[in-house]
Amino acid sequence: MTINLSNGLVGLSMLTGANSFDVFSSAGMSESRAVRRAKALFTTAATIPPWRQGSSDGPVSIQVSAIKRMSTIIDKAGVDRAGAGTGTLPADVETAFTAYKALDRLRLLAASAAAKTTSPAERASLQASFGKGLADLQTYLVSAPSEKVNLAFAGPARRAESVSMLSPAALNAAEIPAVGIVATRDAALPGLRGNEVFQIRLGSGSTADTVSVDLSGTQQPPTLDSMANAINAAIAAIPMRNADGTAVQDASGATVPRWEVSFVPAKTGDQWGFSIKRSGYERVEIDQVGARDALMVASGFTALDAPTTTRIMRFDDPAGDIQRRTMSQIAAIDTEATAAAKLTAKAGTKAPAAILATTSSSAIATDANGFSYVVGTTSGDLGSNLNASEDLFLTKLDSEGRAVWQRTLGAAGSATGAAVSIAPNGDVVVAGTVTGNFDGAASDGDMLVARFSANGDEKFASLVRTLGSDTAHAVTVGPDGSVFVGGRTSSGSGDAFIARLDGTGRLQERRTIDSGGSDTVTSLAVGADGELLALTREGANAVVRRLDASSLANDFGMLTLGSADARALAVDASGSIAIAGATRADLNGDQINARGAGQDGFVMRIASDLSGSSVSYLASDGDDQVDSIAFMNGALYVGGRTTGAFGGARQGAVDGFVSRVDPSTGALLSTTQFGQAAQRTEPVRIAAASGGASALGALGLRRGVLTPENSASLLAQTSLRPGDEFLVKVTGGNARKVTIRADDTIATLADRVRLLTGSKAIVMSAKSGTGYALRIEAKAGSSVELIAGGEGRDALAKLGIEPQRLTTPATVPANAPSVRPGGSFGLDLDQALNISTAAGAAVALDRVRQAVSMSQTAYRSLYWDDGKAALADGGAGKARSSTSREQSQLAQYRAALTRLSSGSPTTGFSGF
């Protein structure tokens, strides 16, 4: 920790073990003019600190029990005013005393947890009080009374900065940087056969053009320059036209091209790749004509003692020579656990850079441009999305599995993600379940439907409310934009539930299905004729229903499959239906093959009018289950898991597989099994990516839009919700609220905070890493209090800013006394301190003890003593009447100050 000593006195008790400053007493020393000037500044009325007052709190066990019963450890009314006369305590003294008493309570809790005889259950109980106590102390210190002393929870700070985000200006970048693919500029491009055809689409506003480039007519093998030249020539051949349709010509008579877009070979690091340059806001898209199909897969490999993460894979050419590629993972960070691990790391050992949080996927969908959307649930931080609890996440991936954007719902309570669907206009619709506070309303467990644009902007987030706890499992979007969500409601014994919302999120109708047993909707799809297909579990049986999409009460038909866990539903262009899941019994319909001995996966093919069905079983020598199903260009694919082996050895505790099924006969055509030793494969979610196995990835490009189109909205880049808030209070002013708006960007938020702080602070959108952050800095002689918003509405936490008081000392005149009362002191505390384990409790106890000492130091900085006299007089050299022993003590004190100013890790303060 960096410590800046500007003036004042550090408590000698912390530096040398002494309990006061009387070691510097030199009664015979005459006072110099410098001492008299400095001493005159110390005018705080005498008080008796609580550590010098008698204690009658009883045994430690009784005190700990009393602390656990307290609503808060901040007890301003209980601060002993002995020695304060008939008046009230000075502001700085009140703060020091209140903080000391709170810290002493935290010390007792930590000491109890650190005892070897304390049980894990008791430590968990102590941690509940300790964690809340830390939060209460941090909140108190932000706005604690302060005149000369600033006591900070962590360390004194002049500046606060949010997480890094995308600036609106970044969307208008004139150059899209290259991704390195070859070592030299003239090297042959990888992954190309030389006969590929690429289609480039250029657009701006309502104007658009498309050009095609056939590499077979270019240099062989293709290089960066040969391919760039071919693309640029095709783009330059598109003329700018006059209103009458004639081509625009320049002064020399040459045709002026419409588009100022070019592909340029560029070096990045040690490699070369394609950069794209444009003059303004042109939109650039690219795709490969005739590329093979692919399956995008979201799953994961989880060690038995590790959190789940989502693994993204792509299966290229699944109808031919199938190839599996692992592309990326979606992994959230457990920030609190990571910080705690660093705090408890033993000397000489390296703490992990990051501890992952559970991040599990529930569904994946791929749009026509090759972008995939994964929905699921995470309990950690995803990029700039900071989550205090379990939350729904939605990640957009490009065709190469790279994250384009990630966002979480930002629910104040908890939220889980269940399903995702692509709307006809390219919007993304997700379904999940919310419990607790959401957008200012309390939920006892309601289905959620949220709609997002392709750039990540939220269009609506609607709760479908019923009495009791409900769970969403499925979502789909009709041709007219209507949204259907299905799941289970708590009515009856648990009824299947379907709701229809219009394209703006308003509830239109709902329907429950009650078989008399436990029922639920597991999947939804829109049929070839626009009807709604609902896959349900009704009691022990799986059922598929055809419903009137405009009036859910009307049934067009139903088909009972038999006793099965039916999970997934797909419809092909002709209207044929396929259903998949797991079963331990023979299902209804024509039997294509025999079941195995245990649990088998199944695929049932059903006529569009539900008039007939046939079933195929996926049976290994273990237990099998199918998690997802998809049609693509006349082929049928399923993704699932097995504890056995399909034509090869099992690799992990549970393996995943992708199989191709003949949509006409039901025959199992191929299976690719995958896994990792001693790991469990998570549910295998597949999505069809027609033309997805392109060569663009090998070129450092991707399918679809290449130019940046991410939203610059704060809501799209963080877990903030409209209505979230924090408060700002500047020196001498009142606390004023800042409320997050739906259309806020980092720039607009900075503008509003700047208006509130006026001349007291510098507020800006500042460069931070690869993005921009909200930066707030107190000006000299000013303080800015950043106060957390209300429960469930705090914007500071979601911005990654700690509640704190920012303080910048006023400029001190050159002739001012070198010793002055007060200053800024840091307690060096951290919300990651945790006493639920013996090791964590030992670390926390040490930190709290140091913080106790620092609170005493802050108090002592207000009062004059002979140690300050020695400093004010220039040290021992000026104390002519001091003894050799006192001279030695002063030398030791100076050495201690030197150690502190060089960066002691155990204290934090600036000034006295």
N, C-alpha and C positions, 0 to 999 in steps of 0.2 A: 504493500500500500504506500503510495506517495504521500508524504506529509509536508505541509508548508508551515513552518514556524515563522510568524510575522511579528508577534509581540506577546507579552504576558508571561505566564508561568505554568508549567506542567506539574501536576501533583507529584511530589517527591515519593509518595507512597508507591506509585507505579514504577518509578525509575530505580529506586534503591532499596525499597522495602520499608523505609521509614514511614511513620503515620502522620507527620506534620512537617512544617517548614521551620520549626524552631531550631533546627541544626545550624541555621545561618544567623542565629541571634548574635548580635555584637553591640551590646548595650553601651559600651564605651565609645562607639563610633560616632563621630559628629556627622550630621546630615549635610550633604552637599546641596547646591541649588538644584541639580538634576533630580536628586531624590525628593526634594520638597515639591518640585513641579509634578513629578509622577505620583507621589503620594496623595496629592490634592485631588486626583481624579477618582480615587477609590472612596466612594461615598455611600456604598450600600449599607443599610442598617444592619447591625449585628444580629445574628440568628444562631440557633443551636441546630446543627444538622441532625437528621434522624439516626445516623450511625453513632452519635454520641449520646443518644437518649436511651434510657433504660428500656428493655424489652420484656414484655409480660405475655408473650404469645403462646407460651407453653411448649410441649414437646414438638419435635419436627413433624411427626405423623399427624398431630392435631392441626398444625399450621397448614400442611399440605391439603388435608381434607377441607379446611376452610377456604383455601385458595381455589380448589376445584369447584366449590359452591358459589364462588363469586361470579357475578354476571360480567364483570370486567376487572382486570388487575389495575386499571387506572382509577385511583381513588383520591381525587384532588381534595375532597372534603375531609379525608382522613389524614392529610399531611399535618403533622404536629407543628403548631405555631408558637411553641415555646421560644421565648427570646425575641419574638416579633413585637413585643409591647402590645398596645391596644389596637394597633392598626393591622392591616393585612400584610402578607408576605410580599416582598418585592417580586416582580414578574419573573426575573431570571432565577431567583431562589425557589420560587414555587415550582418552576419547571424542573430544576435540578432535583428538588426533593421528591416530586411526583415520579420522575423517571427512576430515581434511586429505589424508591419503594416498589415500583413495578419490577425493576430488575432483580431486586432481592427476592421477590416472589418467584420469578422465573428461575432464579438460582436454586431455590428450594425444590422446585419441580425437577430440575435437571439433576440435582444431587440425588434425589430419591430414585430417579430412573437409572442413574449410573451405579447404584448399589448392586452388588453381585446377587443379593438375595431377592431382588425385585423380579417378579414373574413377567413373562411377555404380555399377559393380559393387563397387568397393572401398568406396564410401560405404555401400552396403547391408550389406556385411560389418561395417564399423565400427559401423553403427547397431545391429546385433544385439547387439554387446558393450555399446554405450552404453546401450541400452534396458534390458538386464538389469542393468547397473551401477546405473542410477538406481533400479530396483526394489530391488536389494540394499541400497543406501544407505538408502532409505526404511524398509525393514524393520529395518535395524540401529538407526536412530535412535529408533524407537519404544521400544525397551527398552534403549538404550545406558546404561551406568553414568552416574549423575547424582547429585550431591550439591548443588552450588551452580549448576551450569550446565545449562540445558535447550537443546539444539541441535535445532531443528525442520527437517524437510525443506523445507517450504514456509514458513509463517509461524507464530509462536507462537500457540497457540489455547487458549482456556478451554472452548470449547463445540464439539460436533460434532452435526450434524443430518442425518438420512436424507432420502431423496426423500420427496415428499409423497404420502400415501396416503389412502384412504377410512377414516374412523373408523366403528366399529360404530354409534355414536350417529347418524351421518348417515342411516342407513337408516330411522330412526324420525322423520324430519322431519315436522312437522305441516303444512308448506306446501310444495308443489312450485312453484317460482318460475315466473313467466310468461315467455314468449318474445314479444318485441314484434312485432306484425303490422300495426297501424294507427296513424296519427298522432294521432287523437282517439278518445275513448271512444265517441262516437256515430257513427263512420264505418261505412259498409257493409263487411261482412267480405269479403275478397278470395277469389276462387276458388269462390264459391258461386253456384248457380243459384236457390237458395231452395226446392228440392223434395227436398233430401237427407234421408235417414233415417239417424240414428246410433243405435248400440246401445251402452249403457253397462252394464258388468258390475261389480258390487261384491262383494267377498268378504272374509271374515275367518275363519280356521280352516276348518271344514267348512261354514260358512254362506255362501250366495251368492244374489244376486238379479240379475236383468237387466231393464233398462228400455229402451224405445225412444222416440226423439224425432224427430218428423217436422217438418222446418222449414217445410213448406208450410202448416202451421197456425199459424205465428208471424208476427210483424211482417216485412214485406218492404220493402226488402231487409234481411236479418238483420244485427243488430249484436251487439256483445259482450254487452250487457245482455239483449237479446231471446233470444239463444241460451242464455245462462247461466240466465235465468229459466225457460226451458222445461226444461232439464236438471234444475235444482234442484227444480222442482215435481214432476217425475217421480220423483226420488229421495225427496223428502219424502212422497210418496204411499204408500210402502212402510211399513206399520205394524210396530212392535215387537209381538210376540205373547207371550201367556202360555203356560204349559205346555199349557193346554186348547185353544189355538188362537185364543182371543179376543184382540182388539187391546188393548194396554196404553194406558191413559188417564192423563193427569195430573190434578192436583187440580181443574182447571177443567172436566174432562171432555173435553179435546181429545186426539186420538189422538197418541201419542208415536211419531215416526218411528224406524225401525230404524237408519238410517244417518246419521251426522253428517259427511257429505261434501258439499262444495259447490264449484261452479265460480264463480270470482270475477273480474270484470274488475280488472286491476291494471296500474299503470304501471311500466315498467322502462326506465330511461333516458329517451329522448324518445318512446317508443312505448308502446302499450297492447297487452295480450294477456290470455290466460286463466291465472290461477293456480288451483291446486286445494288446498283446505283439508280436513283430516281431523282427527279427534279422537284417533286412536290408530294402530293398525296396519292400517287398512283397505287393501285392494288395489283399485285402480281401473283398469279397462280400458275401451278405447273402440275402435269400428270403424265403418266406413261400410257400410251394407247396400247391396248392388247396385253397388258401385264397379267400375269397369272393371279389367281385368287389367293386369299390368305384368311386365316382365322386369328383374330386377336383374342388372347386368353388372359384372364386375371385369376390368379390363384395364389399360392404361397407355399413355402417350405418352412415348417416351424419345428425347432428343436423342442424336446419335451419340457425343458425348463426355461424357455425363452418366449418373449411376446410374439404374437403373430404379425407378420408384415405381408404386404401384397406384392406379389411378383408378376410382372408383365412379360408375356411371351408372345411370339408370333409363329404360327405354323404356316409356312409358305407352301403353296401348291398342294393342299391337302387331298386333292383328287388325283394327284400323280405321285411324283417323287417327293413325298412330304419331308420337310425339314423344319426342325424346331429351333427357334432362336430366342434366347433369353435377352430381353431388351433393357429392362429397368426395374426398379421397385418403388413402391409408394410406402414410405416409412416415416412415421412421425417421431419426434423427439420427446422423451419424458424429461422436460427441462428441470423439474424439481428433483427427480432422482439423479440426474446428471450432476447438478450442483451439489447434492448431498454426497455423492460419491467422491467428488473433489475435496469436500470438506473432511471426509473421513479417511482419505487415502493415507496410508502409512508413509512415513519418511523413507525416501529412496524408491518408492513405487510410483508408477505413473497411473493416474486416474484415467478411466475411459474417456475418450473425446466426447462421446455421446451415448446415452442409454436410450434404447428405442422403446417406444410405447406400442401397445397393441393397435394395429391398423388392419382391419379385415374388410375385404370387398364383398359386396352382396350381389352386384350385377355389373355388366358392361354392355355398352351399345356403341356401334360404329356408324358414323354418318356417311353420306354419299361422297364426301370429299376426303375420306380416309382418316378423319379425326375420331378418336374413341373417347368415351366418357365412362369413368368408373365411379360408382357410388358405394359407400360403405360407412363404417363407423371407426372413429379413432379416439383414443384417450390422451393424445399428445399434441404437440405443436407441429403443424405442417407449414413450413416456410414462415411467412408473416401472419399466418392464422394461428393465434395463440389461444389455447383452449384450457379452461380451468376444470372442465369435466368432460365426460363422454359426449361426442358430438358427431353429427352427420357430416361426411365430407364428399365433395365432388371434384374429381381431377380430370382435366382435359389433356389427352395425350395426342401427339402427332403420329403419323404413320410409322415412325421409327421408335415409338415408345417413349419419347421425351416429353416431359411435362410442359404443356403450354401455359396452363394456369391451374391453380389449386385454390379451393375455397371451402370453408366450413360454414355451417348454418349460423353459428353464433348464439345458440340457445342459452339462456341463463341457467336453465336446469340441465337436462340431458336430452340428447336426441340420437337416434339410430337411423342409418340409411338402409333401405330395403330394395329399391327397384329404380330403374332408369329407362326412359323411352325418348326417342327422337321424334319431334313433331314434324308435320309436313313442311313447315316453313324453316326448319333447321334449328328451332329452339330445343332446349333440353329440359325434360320434365322428370323430377325425382319424387319418390314417395318415401316416407319414413315415419317415425313415431317420436313425439315430443312429450316429455314429462317435466313438470315444473313451470317456471315463468318463461313466457315467450312473447316478445313484443308487448310487454305490459300486462298480459293476461295469464292467469294461472291455468295449468292443464293437469288433469289427473291421469294423463296417458291418452293422447289423441293422435289420430292419423294426420300427417302433414303432407301437403302437396306444394312443391315449389317449382317455379318455371324460370329458366335462365336463357338469356340470349347466348349465341355462340361465342361472344367475347367475354362472358362471365357475369354480365349484369343481371341482377335478380329482377324479374318482372312482377312476380308475386310470390308470397309464401302464405298459404291458407291452412288453417286447422279445420279438420272436419270433426266437430264436437258431438260426442254422445255421452250419456251418463256412464261413468265407470271407465275402466282401463281398456283401451283398444290398441291393436297392433296392425300396422300396414305391412303387406307382403308383396303387392303387385301394383303396377301402373301401366297405362297405355293411353295413346292419344288418337282420337278419331280424325277422319278426313277434314272435318270442319273445325278442328282445333279443340273440341271438347276433350276433357281429361277425365279418365276413369281410374279410381283408386279402389283397391280391394284388400281385405284382410279379415281380421277377427274382432268382434266386439264382445263385451262382457255380458251382454244381455242373455237371458236363458242360461243354458249350460255352456255358453260360448257360441255365438252365431256367426255364420259367414256374413260379410258385409261388403256392399258395393255402393260407391257414391259417384255421381256425375257432377263435374264442375264445368262451367263455361271457360272460354279461352282466357278470361281475366281472373279466374280463381274463385268466382262466386258459385256457391253450392246451388245446384239445380234440383237434384233429387237423390234419394238414397233408398236402398233396399236391403233387407236382411233375409237370410235363408236359414231356417231352423228345422233340422231333421229330427230333433228330439235329443240328439247327442251333442258332442263337441264338433263344431263346424268351423271351417275357415276357407277363405279364397287364397289360393297359392299362386295363381298366374292369371293374367288377362291378355287378350289380343283382339284385334279387329279382324273380322272375317272378310272374305272376298266381296261380299255384298254389303259391307258396312255394318253388319251386326256385331254385337259384342260377344266374344267367347270368354267364358269364365270357367276356369279349372278349380274345382273345390274338393275339399275333404269333408264329407258329410257322414259323421260317425266313423265307421271303419272303412267306408267305401270312398273311392275316388269317382268324381262325377264331372263331366263336361257339359256345360249349358250354353245354348244359343239364346241371347237376350236381345230385345229391341233396344238399340243404342239410344233412341230418342225417348223411350219410356221403359225404364228398367223393370217395371212390373209385368211386362209382356214377355212370355217365354215362347220361343220358336221351336224348342225341342231340347232334349237332354239325353245323355247316354251314360250309363253306369259302367265303369271300367272293372270294378271288383275291388278287393281289399288291397290297397296300395298306398304308398306315400308318393303321390303324383306331384311333381314340383315345377315342371317346365312345360310351356306350350308355345308352338310355332305354327305359322300359316304360310304356305307358299303362294306364288302369284296366281295359281289356278284355284286356290281356295282349299286345297287339301290340308288336313290338320295333322300335326304330330305332337304326341305327349310323351314325356319321359319322367322317370323317377326310380323308385326302388320297391321291391315286393318280395314277400316270402310265400306267395300263393299264386296259382295259375289265374291269369286274368281272363276276362271275357274277350271274345273275338277269335278269329282264326289264329292258330298257334303256328308260327313260322319255325320255331325250334323249341327244344325242351329246356325247362328250367334246370338250374343247378340244385345243390343240396341246401344251401343257406340263403342269404339275402342276395338277390340278383338285381342288376339294373334292367330297365325295360324301355322299349320304344314302341309306342302304339300309334299306328297310322289309321286315320279316320277320314271318311268321306266328308266333304264340306257340309252336307246336310245331315250328318250324324247317322246315316243309314247303314253303315257297316264299318268294321274295324278288324285289324290284324295286329298281333303283338309279337315282337322279337325280344328275346332275353339276352342280356350281356352277362354271361356267367363264367367266372374263373373258378379256381379251386379255393377261393376265399369269399369274403363278403364284398359285394359290388353295389354301386349306386350311381345313378346318372343325375348330375346337378343342373345341366343346361342343354339346350337344343337349338339348332338354327338350320334353316334352309339357305342355300346359296347356289344360284345358277344351275338348278336342276339336281343338286346334290343335297344330302341330309347328313348333318354332323351332330355329334353329342360329345359333351365333356363330363367326366365323372371321376370316381375314385374307387380304389380296390385294395384289399389286403391280400390279394392273390396275384396271379400272373397271367397276362394274355400273350401267350407265345414267347415268353421270356422270363427271366428271373426278376422277382420283386426287389426293388432297390432300397426302399425305406420302410418305416413302420406302416405307413399308408402311402400308396402311390397314386398319381393322377393318370388319366388317360384321355385321349381324343380318338373317337371312332367315326368311321364313315359307314353309313347305312344306305343301302339301295332304296330310294324312295318308292320304287315300283314294287319290288319283291320283298323288301324287309330284310334281305340278306346282309350280314355283317361283312363289309368289303375289306376293311383294314382297321387296325388299332395301333396307336403309338402310345406306349406306356413310359412314364417318366417319374422320377423320384430322387431322393437323396438319402444316403445312409443315416440311420438313427433319427430321421426327421419325418414329420407327418405332413402330407400334402393337404392343403386346405381345399374347400369346394372349388371345383374347376368351372369357371364362368367363361363361356365362349360368345363371340360375336362375329358375324360374317363381314368380311372386308373384301368386297368384290374388286378385283384388280389391285389388291393390296400388296402383292409380292413384287413390287416394282424395283427398278435399279436406282431409284432416286436416293435412297439411303446411302448407298455406296458412293454417291456423288456429293454427300454432305448436305443434301436437300431433303425435302419431304413432299408428300402429296398435298395438294390444296394450296391455301394461301401462304405465301412466303413472307409477305410484308407484315409488320406487327399490327395486330388488331385487338390486343387485350384491352380490357376496360381499365381506365385510370381511376375508377371510383374507389373510394376507401372501403365501401362495403364489399366490393368484388375482390379486394386484395387482402383484407383482414377479416377477423371474425366479428367486426362491428355490426350492430343493427341500428336502424333509424331510431332515434330517441335515446340511445346511449349517451352518457354525459360525464363530465368532470367539471370541477370548479377551479377558478383561478383567482388568487388574491394577491395584490401587489402591496407594497409598503404603504401603510396609511389608508388603504382602501377596504372595501367590502368584498366578500367572496362573490364572484359572478359566474354563472353557469354557462358552460359551452355544451350545446346539444348537437349530436351528430345528425346530419340531414341525409336523405336518400341520395342526393346528387353530389355529395361532398367529394372533393379530391384533396390530396395533400396540400395543394395550393390554396384552395378555398378555406380549409381548416386553419392554415397558417394565417390567412388574412383576418379571420374572425378573432383568433387569439391575439394577434397584433393590436387590434382595435381595443381589446380589453386591457392589455398591459401598457399601452401608450409608450411613454418615454422611459418606463422603468425596465424594459427588457428588449432584447433583440430576438425576434421571432421570424423564422424563415423555413423554406423548404430547401434543405442543404444536401449536397452530394454525400452519399453514404454507401460505400462498397460499389455495387453495380446499379444501385438505385438512388432514391432520395428519401430523406427522413425529415420529420417535423423536429425542428431544433428550437429550444427555448433557453435563452441565456439571460440571467439577471445582469443589469448594468451596474457600474460601480456605485456603491452606496445604497443599493436597492435589494429587495428580496421579492421573490415570487413563490407563492405557495401553490403547489399543484395538489389538489384535494380530490380523492377518489369520489366517483359518483355513487348513487344509491345502490343498495343491494340488487343484483341482477341487471344493473344498468351502468356499471362502471366502464367508462371508455378508456381510462388510463391503462388498465391491465391489458386490454385488447390492443392498445397501441404499443405495449412493451415499455411503458414509462412507470417508474415507481412513484407512489405518493411521496412528496418530499418538499422541503423548503430550499429553493435555490437562493444563494446569497453571495454577493460579490462585495467585499469590504470597500468602504470609501477610501479614496486616495488620502494618504496621511501626509500632512505638511512636513517638510524637511526638518523643521525645528521642533516637531512634536516630541514629547517624552518617548523614550524607547520602550517603556513598560506601560501598558494600559490595561484596564480591567476588561474581562470578557474575552470573546473570540468565538471561533467555530470549532466544534469538537465532534468527532465521529465515534459512535459506539461499535462500529465494525460488526454489526449484526446482519443476519441474512435469513430470509424467510425459509431457506432450505434447511436450516438447523432443525434437527429431528431427534427426539429422544425415545423413539419407539424401539431402538436397539441399544445394547450396552455401549457399543462403540460410538454410535451417534450421540448418546447421552454424555459420554466423556468429552467429546469435542464441544458439544453445546455448553456444558458446564464451564469449560475453560474460556470459551468466548464470552459467556455471560459474566463470569468473574472479572474479566478484563473490562467489560462494559460497565460494571459496577464501579470499578476504579476510575474509569473515565468520567462517570457522572460526578464522582467526588472531585475530580480535577476541575471540571467545569464550575462547580460551586466555589472551590478555593480560588479560582481565577478572579473572583469578584472582590477579594479581600486582600488588604496590604499585609505584607510580612517582610521580615528582614532578608529573605531570599530575593524578593523583588527589589529590595533596596540595593542589594549587591549588583543585580543586573542593571538597574537604572544608573548606578554609579560607574558602570563600565567593568564590573567584575572585581576580583580580589586585588587587582593592582591598585584600585582606587580606595580600597578599604584599608587604610594605613594602620588603623588600630586593631585590626583583626589578628588573631593568633595564628600560629602555623597550622594548627588543627583545622581552624575555620578556612584558612587558605586552601588546605587539601580538600575539604568538603566542597568548596566552590569549584575547584578543578574537576572533581568527580561529577558535579552537577552539569558543568559545561560539557564534559565528555558524554553524559547522558543525552543532553540536547543534540549533540552532534550525531549520536547514533539515531535519534528520532528523525532528524531532518534528512538523514540518508535513506530513510524508508523502512522503519521498523514495521514488520508485518502484524504487530499486535495492537497498534494504536492508530488513531486517526483524528487529527485535529489541525486547525490553522488558527493561530492567534491565541491570545489568552484574555 
